[in-house]
Amino acid sequence: MAANCRGVVITEGDLQRFVKHLEAFAEGQLRRVTEYFHPDLIYVIENDIALVVQELRSRKVITPEQAQIYEKIEKHEDSTAAAEKLVADLASNKALAIGLWKSLCALRRHWSHPNLEVMVGEMTRKDQALLKEILLNETGHNLAPEMKACQDEHRCILLEQTKLLKETGQRTRSEGQSFPILNRYVDIKIVADVYFRRQTFQEHEALAAAGELNEYRLRHKMQVELERITPDRLFRWCYRSGRTPHFVMVSGVAGVGKSTLAQKFVFDWATGKHYQKFTFVFFFKFRDLNTVGEKTSLESLIQREYPNLHSKLDTILQEPPKLLFIFDGLDESNSNLDLGRNAEFCAQPGDVKPVGVIVASLLKEKLLKGCSILLTSRPSNLARLERGVLHRVASIVGFLSQEREKYFHNFFGEAAVAKKALAHVRESQVLYTLCYNPSYCWITCTALQPCFTSEAGQTHPLPKTITQLFVSYIRHVMVNHTKELPERERARKMMIQLGWLAEYGLQHHTLLFDQAQLEAFNVDSSPLVKTFLVENIQSATSPPVVTYSFVHLTVQEFFAALVHYLDFKEGNFGYIMAAVQEAQGGEYEIFLRFLSGLSQFATRAPLESLLGTFSPQTARQVIDWILKTDCSDFLQMERPLDGKKRTLNFFNLLFEAHNNLLVCEALGGDGDGVASMDFSELYLMPVDCVILAYVLSCCSKIVLLNLDTCFIQNEGLQRLSLELHRVRELRLCNNDLSNPSTKELVSILKHKECRLEILSLAKNALTGQCCKDLSLALLENQTLLNLDLSKNKLQDQGLSDLLKVFSSPQTRIQKLIIQENALSDVSFEELCSALADNTSLRYLDVSGNPFTDMCAEDVHTLILTCPALTEIRLNLSDISPGMEKDLKKLDGCREGFKIHI
């Protein structure tokens, strides 16, 4: 329900037909359907509770007194609580429930929210079949006694495999800490992009290949809409394709929660919580499938993982529509997934083929046609999949603020400690924004644990960069989670051995290491080594297969960078930097950030106390490499999206180095050379805004900063606001900024060193409530010349407050654009009064507002009495053709004056 969502054509006939669908349900049935859609209803309504309440009032579904109750709840609690209360009040009564649904359907004229389209589409297309589907997903199919017994045994096995959530490793699997998944799991936000084009895949690959510290970058102007869904809705009906998807991909950067989500999905099926329409679920991890050998069969894969199904497997595979296969970690697969026309496929479960061929055959419906598949992968793998194979691609966007808070409470246990730790993290913008990623949330909590536990001593300095965070994490784990920390030289040698293993894995795209590889790098099984390596035991095989991996991919990348500071070798360093230069997919981005971060002495100092002096030669080589980068291209306008992404990646290196002089030198001189920066249409996460703010802080002035359609929202603007006074022209159009952003806008305008001359805030969600504060700030500001507030929701009262600025002789604003702000004829009377003595305003654009002939006299008066005005635009109003003709006569009424109508 964002301000920029487009409406759809809804006639009264459409509404009546929709109501007939609703009336066909019995009262209990409609209540059940409403319960089924509850998460979607809340999400849709909470986005604009005021608009929904207004529609319900106008249709007499609720009383004015009820409307006031919901408005108070929103004001004193939040929009979610108000939405919950509203749905609870209306859902229990059939007439009221129909009124709610009808009102929401009618509101589609103004905005077309994907989740609302899904709900209306499912209800109108499925009718009674929807109830049957809901029941099937709750109770499952009727099975013969022997198959039911087999299914129950299978559930028990999956439940045993998934009931514990392994904390990102400490020592080996047997020694590591695990928790009940219900106690540790925190919901993660997912959006579904249901119409993927090949071009979109390529964009996603370019945007997200470096994604460890950047959320999967969704372009805001893709030719699709995004639907927010919960895991139990992944195989729900798709309103765009008009079908129920069978092949679903869940995509997300490393550590964002793909594997945890897959584990929770299986756990929920095993406990009967969702998708009981699948009689059997088979859960595989690609990193385990890499060890099965060159060729195998689907039957062998299932029997290898679930030997208890051996006697019933032929029967189970006879009904593919009742089967779900989950393959976790496509990006970790060693097998080639070729889905082309000339690719090799298999048709029978017993056919012996490479794993990639088996998975491809399932996806191409050559094998077990009708089955369903859930894949997880990093976004970089999307481009390798043939167009049309996947019916839905969902992206995990991680933790929002509520989920971060819940995670901290789960981690620390004690509410008071969790609250204190979270407050501490919020003070460091980069750490807080990074915690959208569950893995970084865990690493942050682990690194900060000694600061907040009862036995901890003096509070440690809070890390500011990702490298500092990982330095704190490594130090904490070495000191607190190693039984006996070796003396310095021995510890340094062990870390060097781990580092060269990590670098080998990075260069050869290896995540799992066998015993022979550990021996090749002289990595032993000491307690220190076990602190960072996880032992993976596949007990289903005979004999059990044992492999090793770093506790997290990002930890492996940190060690790969660290080793060059502990054991500098000119040839090795040159080789890895050459590989970095040749890489196209961004696989070295996080490694580079750590390499850059460790060049700062203060950052590496905590580890030097444990491991000895780091190589100064490495630091010099890294800084020289940064300075040799040609930055002129980074500061050009109208570059393609991948060029903007490269700029952001380079800024990340500068942020990690945290060397102000380096930033100035890298960008040219003392920062005065920075003419402009263009990130328009590049989705910027809050953490990206932190990086950008740091770079801006090192520049004395910026001519233009274009952040149009970066979807930074209120949180992103908050991260940037301390440095935006340096910018002469600031473009913030189409960023979903709402009234809470007023605080930041005011602080920018009132800054004593503000250089802002042009401010574009079009296509946001600002309302008249923000105008008083904005007006006071503009009265104090002495630099702003152009202001664009088009396509917001200011309305008459908002404009009235804003116009106080133009009554002041101190104002310097020359250009005001307020298109499409729902202004009425009353506003023109206000304009006449405010601008009568104004000597600065030369250009006024009020197009797209529903002005009528009643304002014609005020328009005439305004034009004749406002002394400085040279151009006015009145296009797309409700003024009659005859009156438009009369007003056009004012064109040229004084020298240089123009009217557009």
DRENZA-801270 format. One record per residue (C-alpha): x, y, z; residue in one letter. Coordinates in steps of 0.25 Angstrom, whole numbers, padded with zeros to 4 digits, always signed. Layout:
% residues N
XYZA ...
END
This chain:
% residues 901
+0000+0000+0000M +0012+0009-0002A +0009+0023-0008A +0015+0019-0021N +0006+0006-0023C -0003+0008-0035R -0018+0005-0034G -0026-0004-0043V -0039-0002-0049V -0050-0007-0040I -0065-0004-0044T -0077-0005-0035E -0081-0018-0043G -0067-0024-0039D -0070-0021-0025L -0084-0027-0025Q -0078-0040-0032R -0068-0040-0021F -0078-0039-0010V -0086-0050-0016K -0074-0059-0015H -0073-0055+0000L -0088-0058+0002E -0087-0072-0003A -0078-0076+0009F -0086-0080+0022A -0082-0071+0034E -0073-0081+0039G -0066-0083+0026Q -0064-0068+0024L -0058-0068+0038R -0048-0079+0034R -0044-0073+0021V -0042-0059+0028T -0033-0067+0039E -0025-0073+0027Y -0022-0059+0021F -0019-0053+0035H -0004-0050+0033P -0007-0044+0019D -0019-0036+0025L -0010-0030+0036I +0001-0027+0026Y -0008-0020+0017V -0016-0012+0027I -0004-0007+0035E +0002-0001+0023N -0008+0010+0023D -0018+0008+0035I -0024+0022+0033A -0028+0020+0019L -0034+0006+0022V -0042+0012+0034V -0047+0024+0025Q -0052+0014+0015E -0059+0006+0026L -0066+0018+0031R -0070+0023+0018S -0077+0010+0015R -0083+0010+0030K -0076-0003+0033V -0071+0003+0046I -0076+0015+0054T -0068+0028+0056P -0066+0024+0070E -0059+0011+0066Q -0051+0019+0056A -0045+0027+0067Q -0042+0015+0075I -0033+0009+0064Y -0027+0023+0062E -0023+0024+0077K -0017+0010+0077I -0009+0014+0065E -0004+0026+0071K -0001+0021+0085H +0004+0007+0081E +0006+0004+0066D -0001+0001+0053S +0000-0014+0055T -0007-0014+0068A -0018-0005+0061A -0019-0015+0050A -0020-0027+0059E -0031-0020+0067K -0039-0016+0054L -0038-0030+0048V -0042-0037+0062A -0054-0028+0063D -0059-0030+0049L -0056-0044+0046A -0065-0051+0056S -0078-0046+0049N -0081-0050+0035K -0087-0036+0031A -0076-0028+0037L -0066-0038+0031A -0072-0036+0017I -0072-0021+0019G -0057-0022+0022L -0054-0030+0010W -0062-0021+0001K -0055-0008+0006S -0042-0014+0004L -0046-0019-0010C -0051-0005-0013A -0038+0002-0009L -0031-0006-0020R -0035+0006-0028R -0025+0014-0021H -0014+0004-0019W -0011-0010-0023S -0004-0017-0012H +0001-0030-0016P -0003-0037-0003N -0017-0032-0005L -0017-0036-0020E -0014-0050-0015V -0025-0051-0005M -0036-0045-0015V -0030-0054-0026G -0031-0067-0018E -0045-0064-0012M -0051-0061-0026T -0044-0072-0034R -0045-0084-0024K -0058-0081-0016D -0061-0094-0008Q -0048-0101-0014A -0041-0091-0005L -0047-0097+0008L -0043-0111+0003K -0029-0107+0001E -0028-0101+0015I -0033-0114+0021L -0024-0122+0012L -0012-0114+0017N -0017-0116+0031E -0020-0131+0032T -0014-0137+0020G -0018-0149+0011H -0024-0161+0016N -0014-0172+0016L -0014-0187+0017A -0010-0192+0031P +0003-0197+0027E +0006-0184+0019M +0002-0176+0031K +0011-0184+0040A +0023-0181+0030C +0019-0166+0029Q +0019-0165+0045D +0033-0172+0046E +0038-0162+0035H +0032-0150+0043R +0039-0155+0055C +0053-0156+0048I +0051-0142+0042L +0047-0137+0055L +0059-0142+0062E +0068-0136+0051Q +0062-0122+0051T +0057-0120+0066K +0070-0114+0070L +0076-0101+0064L +0091-0101+0064K +0097-0088+0068E +0108-0084+0058T +0119-0093+0062G +0127-0093+0075Q +0137-0105+0073R +0131-0118+0067T +0117-0122+0065R +0117-0131+0077S +0123-0120+0086E +0115-0109+0080G +0103-0102+0086Q +0089-0106+0081S +0076-0100+0085F +0061-0105+0083P +0057-0098+0069I +0044-0093+0075L +0052-0085+0086N +0063-0080+0077R +0056-0078+0063Y +0052-0063+0060V +0043-0061+0048D +0050-0055+0036I +0044-0046+0025K +0042-0051+0012I +0037-0044-0001V +0033-0052-0014A +0036-0048-0028D +0027-0056-0036V +0030-0051-0050Y +0044-0053-0053F +0050-0049-0066R +0064-0054-0071R +0069-0039-0070Q +0064-0039-0056T +0073-0051-0053F +0085-0044-0058Q +0082-0032-0050E +0080-0040-0038H +0094-0047-0040E +0101-0033-0042A +0094-0027-0030L +0096-0038-0020A +0108-0046-0024A +0116-0038-0013A +0104-0040-0004G +0110-0044+0010E +0109-0030+0016L +0098-0025+0006N +0084-0030+0006E +0079-0036-0007Y +0078-0023-0015R +0063-0022-0021L +0062-0012-0031R +0050-0003-0028H +0046-0001-0042K +0046-0015-0047M +0034-0018-0055Q +0028-0027-0044V +0022-0025-0030E +0027-0031-0018L +0018-0040-0009E +0022-0042+0006R +0020-0056+0010I +0022-0065+0021T +0029-0079+0020P +0015-0086+0020D +0011-0078+0008R +0022-0082-0001L +0014-0091-0009F +0001-0083-0009R -0006-0079-0021W +0001-0068-0029C -0008-0056-0034Y +0001-0052-0046R +0003-0066-0052S -0011-0071-0048G -0005-0084-0043R -0001-0091-0031T +0015-0092-0031P +0022-0105-0031H +0036-0101-0032F +0040-0090-0022V +0054-0083-0020M +0057-0076-0007V +0069-0067-0009S +0077-0059+0000G +0091-0055+0004V +0100-0064+0012A +0096-0064+0027G +0082-0058+0025V +0075-0070+0029G +0072-0079+0017K +0077-0092+0023S +0070-0089+0036T +0057-0086+0029L +0058-0099+0021A +0060-0106+0035Q +0048-0099+0041K +0040-0103+0029F +0043-0117+0030V +0041-0117+0046F +0027-0110+0044D +0023-0121+0034W +0028-0132+0043A +0020-0126+0054T +0007-0124+0046G +0007-0109+0046K +0007-0107+0031H +0006-0113+0017Y +0001-0127+0021Q -0004-0128+0006K +0010-0133+0004F +0010-0148+0009T +0025-0149+0009F +0036-0138+0010V +0051-0141+0006F +0061-0131+0011F +0075-0131+0005F +0087-0121+0006K +0096-0119-0006F +0108-0119+0002R +0105-0133+0007D +0101-0137-0007L +0115-0133-0012N +0121-0146-0005T +0112-0156-0011V +0121-0159-0023G +0121-0156-0037E +0108-0163-0040K +0096-0168-0033T +0081-0169-0034S +0069-0162-0027L +0065-0175-0020E +0079-0177-0015S +0079-0162-0010L +0066-0165-0002I +0070-0178+0003Q +0084-0172+0007R +0077-0161+0015E +0065-0169+0020Y +0068-0184+0020P +0055-0186+0028N +0047-0184+0015L +0054-0195+0007H +0042-0205+0007S +0032-0194+0004K +0040-0185-0006L +0034-0191-0019D +0020-0188-0013T +0023-0174-0008I +0029-0170-0022L +0016-0175-0029Q +0009-0162-0025E +0018-0150-0029P +0008-0139-0026P +0008-0143-0011K +0024-0141-0010L +0032-0129-0007L +0047-0129-0009F +0056-0119-0002I +0070-0116-0007F +0077-0106+0002D +0089-0098-0003G +0089-0099-0018L +0101-0089-0018D +0109-0100-0010E +0107-0111-0021S +0119-0116-0028N +0109-0122-0039S +0105-0114-0052N +0090-0111-0052L +0088-0111-0067D +0074-0108-0071L +0076-0106-0086G +0069-0113-0097R +0081-0122-0100N +0084-0125-0086A +0084-0139-0080E +0072-0144-0072F +0067-0156-0066C +0053-0162-0066A +0053-0172-0055Q +0056-0171-0040P +0066-0183-0042G +0074-0176-0053D +0088-0174-0049V +0093-0160-0052K +0101-0149-0046P +0093-0141-0035V +0092-0129-0044G +0085-0137-0055V +0075-0143-0044I +0071-0129-0039V +0070-0123-0053A +0061-0135-0057S +0052-0132-0045L +0051-0117-0049L +0049-0120-0064K +0038-0130-0060E +0045-0142-0067K +0045-0149-0054L +0034-0150-0044L +0025-0141-0052K +0016-0133-0042G +0025-0133-0030C +0028-0120-0023S +0042-0115-0020I +0048-0104-0011L +0062-0099-0014L +0070-0089-0006T +0082-0082-0012S +0090-0069-0012R +0085-0059-0022P +0097-0061-0031S +0092-0074-0035N +0079-0069-0041L +0084-0065-0054A +0089-0079-0057R +0074-0085-0057L +0066-0085-0069E +0055-0075-0070R +0041-0081-0067G +0046-0093-0059V +0044-0087-0045L +0029-0083-0042H +0033-0074-0031R +0046-0067-0026V +0045-0062-0012A +0056-0054-0005S +0059-0054+0009I +0062-0039+0014V +0065-0043+0028G +0062-0037+0042F +0054-0024+0043L +0055-0016+0057S +0045-0025+0064Q +0052-0038+0060E +0066-0032+0064R +0060-0029+0078E +0054-0043+0079K +0068-0049+0075Y +0075-0041+0085F +0066-0046+0096H +0067-0060+0092N +0082-0060+0092F +0085-0053+0105F +0073-0059+0112G +0071-0048+0123E +0062-0037+0118A +0070-0026+0125A +0084-0031+0119V +0078-0032+0105A +0072-0018+0106K +0085-0012+0110K +0093-0019+0099A +0083-0015+0088L +0083-0001+0093A +0098-0001+0092H +0098-0007+0078V +0088+0003+0073R +0098+0014+0077E +0107+0008+0066S +0099+0010+0053Q +0107+0000+0045V +0106-0011+0055L +0091-0009+0057Y +0088-0009+0042T +0097-0021+0040L +0088-0029+0049C +0077-0030+0038Y +0086-0043+0035N +0084-0054+0046P +0098-0059+0045S +0103-0045+0047Y +0093-0043+0059C +0099-0056+0065W +0114-0051+0063I +0110-0037+0068T +0104-0043+0081C +0116-0053+0083T +0126-0042+0081A +0119-0033+0091L +0116-0044+0101Q +0127-0041+0110P +0123-0026+0111C +0109-0029+0117F +0109-0043+0124T +0110-0042+0139S +0124-0048+0140E +0129-0038+0130A +0139-0027+0134G +0140-0013+0128Q +0132-0010+0116T +0141-0012+0103H +0141-0001+0092P +0129-0003+0082L +0134-0007+0068P +0130+0002+0057K +0134-0006+0045T +0131-0020+0040I +0146-0023+0042T +0146-0018+0056Q +0134-0026+0059L +0141-0039+0054F +0154-0036+0061V +0146-0034+0074S +0138-0047+0071Y +0151-0055+0068I +0158-0050+0080R +0146-0053+0089H +0145-0067+0084V +0160-0069+0086M +0160-0064+0100V +0147-0070+0105N +0144-0082+0097H +0157-0089+0096T +0160-0099+0107K +0175-0095+0107E +0180-0083+0099L +0194-0087+0093P +0206-0077+0096E +0207-0066+0085R +0216-0073+0075E +0208-0086+0075R +0195-0079+0074A +0200-0070+0062R +0205-0083+0055K +0192-0089+0057M +0184-0077+0052M +0194-0076+0040I +0191-0091+0036Q +0176-0088+0037L +0178-0076+0029G +0184-0083+0017W +0174-0093+0018L +0163-0082+0017A +0170-0075+0006E +0171-0088-0002Y +0156-0090+0000G +0153-0076-0004L +0161-0077-0017Q +0156-0091-0021H +0141-0089-0016H +0142-0099-0006T +0134-0099+0007L +0136-0113+0012L +0150-0119+0014F +0153-0134+0017D +0164-0139+0026Q +0174-0140+0015A +0173-0125+0012Q +0174-0122+0027L +0187-0130+0027E +0192-0123+0014A +0192-0110+0022F +0197-0116+0035N +0183-0112+0042V +0182-0121+0054D +0171-0124+0064S +0175-0115+0075S +0165-0108+0084P +0168-0094+0077L +0166-0100+0063V +0153-0107+0067K +0148-0093+0072T +0147-0089+0057F +0145-0102+0050L +0132-0110+0050V +0132-0125+0049E +0121-0130+0039N +0117-0144+0041I +0108-0151+0031Q +0103-0162+0040S +0094-0168+0029A +0106-0173+0021T +0114-0185+0024S +0124-0183+0028P +0121-0169+0033P +0127-0158+0024V +0134-0147+0032V +0137-0133+0026T +0140-0120+0032Y +0136-0105+0030S +0138-0092+0036F +0127-0088+0046V +0122-0078+0036H +0127-0074+0021L +0130-0060+0026T +0139-0066+0037V +0146-0073+0026Q +0148-0060+0018E +0153-0053+0030F +0164-0064+0032F +0167-0063+0017A +0170-0048+0019A +0177-0049+0033L +0187-0059+0028V +0194-0049+0019H +0196-0040+0031Y +0202-0052+0039L +0210-0058+0029D +0213-0048+0017F +0218-0055+0004K +0220-0046-0008E +0216-0057-0018G +0204-0061-0011N +0199-0047-0008F +0201-0044-0023G +0194-0056-0027Y +0181-0054-0019I +0180-0039-0023M +0181-0043-0038A +0170-0053-0036A +0162-0041-0029V +0164-0033-0042Q +0160-0044-0051E +0147-0048-0043A +0134-0044-0049Q +0124-0049-0039G +0128-0041-0026G +0133-0054-0019E +0145-0046-0013Y +0137-0034-0008E +0136-0038+0007I +0151-0043+0007F +0155-0029+0001L +0147-0022+0012R +0155-0030+0023F +0168-0028+0016L +0165-0013+0015S +0160-0012+0030G +0172-0019+0035L +0181-0009+0029S +0177+0001+0040Q +0186-0001+0052F +0175+0002+0063A +0166-0009+0057T +0176-0020+0057R +0183-0016+0071A +0174-0025+0079P +0178-0038+0071L +0193-0033+0071E +0193-0035+0087S +0190-0049+0085L +0197-0053+0072L +0209-0043+0071G +0211-0032+0061T +0204-0031+0048F +0212-0029+0035S +0213-0014+0032P +0217-0018+0017Q +0203-0024+0015T +0196-0011+0020A +0205-0003+0011R +0202-0012-0001Q +0187-0011+0002V +0186+0004+0003I +0194+0005-0010D +0184-0004-0017W +0173+0005-0012I +0180+0018-0017L +0183+0012-0031K +0168+0010-0033T +0162+0020-0043D +0151+0027-0036C +0147+0036-0047S +0137+0027-0052D +0131+0025-0039F +0127+0040-0038L +0120+0041-0052Q +0105+0042-0054M +0095+0033-0062E +0104+0021-0060R +0098+0007-0061P +0093+0000-0049L +0106-0009-0048D +0114+0003-0048G +0107+0009-0036K +0109-0004-0029K +0124-0004-0032R +0124+0010-0026T +0117+0005-0013L +0127-0007-0012N +0139+0002-0013F +0132+0011-0002F +0131-0001+0007N +0146-0003+0005L +0149+0012+0009L +0139+0010+0021F +0146-0002+0026E +0160+0004+0025A +0154+0016+0034H +0165+0025+0029N +0160+0039+0026N +0172+0043+0019L +0171+0031+0010L +0157+0034+0006V +0161+0049+0002C +0173+0044-0005E +0165+0033-0012A +0154+0042-0017L +0163+0053-0021G +0171+0064-0013G +0164+0068+0000D +0150+0064-0004G +0147+0077-0012D +0148+0069-0025G +0135+0061-0022V +0125+0067-0032A +0114+0058-0031S +0109+0044-0027M +0098+0036-0034D +0092+0024-0027F +0078+0025-0033S +0070+0012-0034E +0080+0005-0026L +0073-0002-0014Y +0081+0004-0002L +0080-0004+0011M +0082+0004+0024P +0096-0001+0025V +0099+0004+0011D +0094+0018+0016C +0104+0017+0028V +0116+0014+0018I +0111+0026+0009L +0110+0035+0021A +0124+0032+0025Y +0130+0035+0011V +0121+0048+0011L +0127+0052+0024S +0141+0052+0018C +0137+0061+0007C +0136+0076+0009S +0125+0078-0002K +0117+0070-0011I +0110+0077-0023V +0099+0066-0025L +0095+0054-0018L +0084+0046-0025N +0077+0036-0017L +0064+0035-0025D +0057+0022-0024T +0067+0016-0014C +0056+0012-0005F +0064+0017+0007I +0052+0019+0016Q +0052+0026+0029N +0063+0018+0035E +0073+0020+0023G +0071+0035+0024L +0073+0035+0039Q +0087+0028+0036R +0090+0039+0025L +0085+0051+0031S +0097+0056+0039L +0105+0058+0026E +0094+0063+0016L +0096+0077+0020H +0109+0077+0011R +0101+0074-0002V +0096+0085-0011R +0086+0077-0019E +0079+0066-0011L +0070+0057-0019R +0061+0047-0010L +0049+0044-0019C +0042+0031-0017N +0048+0026-0004N +0036+0023+0004D +0039+0034+0013L +0028+0037+0023S +0025+0047+0034N +0036+0042+0044P +0046+0046+0034S +0043+0061+0037T +0052+0061+0049K +0064+0057+0039E +0060+0067+0029L +0059+0078+0039V +0072+0075+0045S +0078+0076+0031I +0072+0089+0027L +0075+0096+0041K +0090+0091+0041H +0098+0104+0043K +0107+0099+0031E +0096+0095+0022C +0099+0097+0007R +0086+0091+0002L +0080+0099-0010E +0071+0088-0017I +0063+0078-0009L +0054+0068-0017S +0045+0060-0008L +0035+0055-0019A +0027+0042-0018K +0028+0039-0004N +0018+0038+0007A +0019+0051+0015L +0006+0057+0020T +0001+0070+0025G +0005+0067+0039Q +0020+0069+0035C +0018+0083+0029C +0018+0091+0042K +0032+0086+0046D +0037+0087+0032L +0032+0101+0031S +0040+0105+0043L +0052+0099+0038A +0051+0106+0025L +0049+0119+0032L +0062+0117+0038E +0069+0112+0026N +0076+0123+0017Q +0081+0114+0006T +0069+0106-0001L +0065+0111-0014L +0057+0099-0020N +0047+0090-0013L +0039+0079-0019D +0028+0072-0011L +0021+0066-0022S +0012+0053-0021K +0012+0053-0006N -0001+0055+0003K +0000+0069+0008L -0014+0073+0006Q -0020+0087+0009D -0016+0088+0024Q -0002+0084+0020G +0000+0094+0010L -0006+0105+0019S +0005+0102+0029D +0016+0101+0018L +0012+0115+0012L +0016+0122+0025K +0030+0121+0019V +0026+0129+0007F +0020+0140+0016S +0034+0143+0022S +0043+0153+0015P +0055+0145+0018Q +0051+0133+0009T +0060+0131-0003R +0052+0119-0009I +0050+0122-0024Q +0043+0109-0029K +0032+0101-0022L +0026+0088-0028I +0014+0082-0021I +0008+0074-0032Q -0003+0063-0027E -0004+0066-0013N -0020+0066-0012A -0021+0081-0011L -0034+0087-0013S -0039+0101-0017D -0037+0106-0003V -0022+0105-0005S -0022+0115-0016F -0028+0125-0006E -0016+0122+0003E -0006+0123-0008L -0012+0137-0012C -0010+0142+0003S +0004+0136+0005A +0010+0140-0008L +0004+0154-0009A +0017+0161-0004D +0027+0150-0007N +0039+0154-0016T +0046+0141-0017S +0037+0131-0023L +0038+0130-0039R +0033+0116-0042Y +0020+0110-0036L +0015+0096-0041D +0002+0091-0035V -0002+0082-0046S -0010+0069-0043G -0018+0075-0032N -0034+0075-0033P -0036+0090-0035F -0049+0094-0041T -0054+0107-0047D -0057+0112-0033M -0042+0115-0032C -0041+0123-0045A -0042+0137-0038E -0031+0133-0028D -0022+0128-0039V -0025+0142-0046H -0022+0149-0034T -0009+0141-0031L -0003+0144-0045I -0006+0158-0044L -0001+0161-0030T +0011+0152-0028C +0022+0161-0033P +0033+0151-0035A +0025+0139-0041L +0029+0137-0056T +0023+0123-0058E +0011+0115-0053I +0007+0101-0056R -0008+0096-0054L -0008+0084-0063N -0017+0072-0060L -0027+0079-0051S -0043+0079-0052D -0044+0093-0057I -0054+0093-0069S -0049+0095-0083P -0056+0109-0084G -0049+0114-0071M -0036+0108-0076E -0037+0116-0089K -0040+0129-0080D -0028+0126-0071L -0019+0124-0083K -0021+0139-0087K -0013+0142-0075L -0001+0136-0082D +0008+0148-0085G +0000+0158-0076C +0014+0163-0072R +0027+0162-0078E +0033+0147-0078G +0021+0141-0071F +0016+0128-0075K +0004+0119-0071I +0002+0104-0074H -0012+0099-0073I 
END
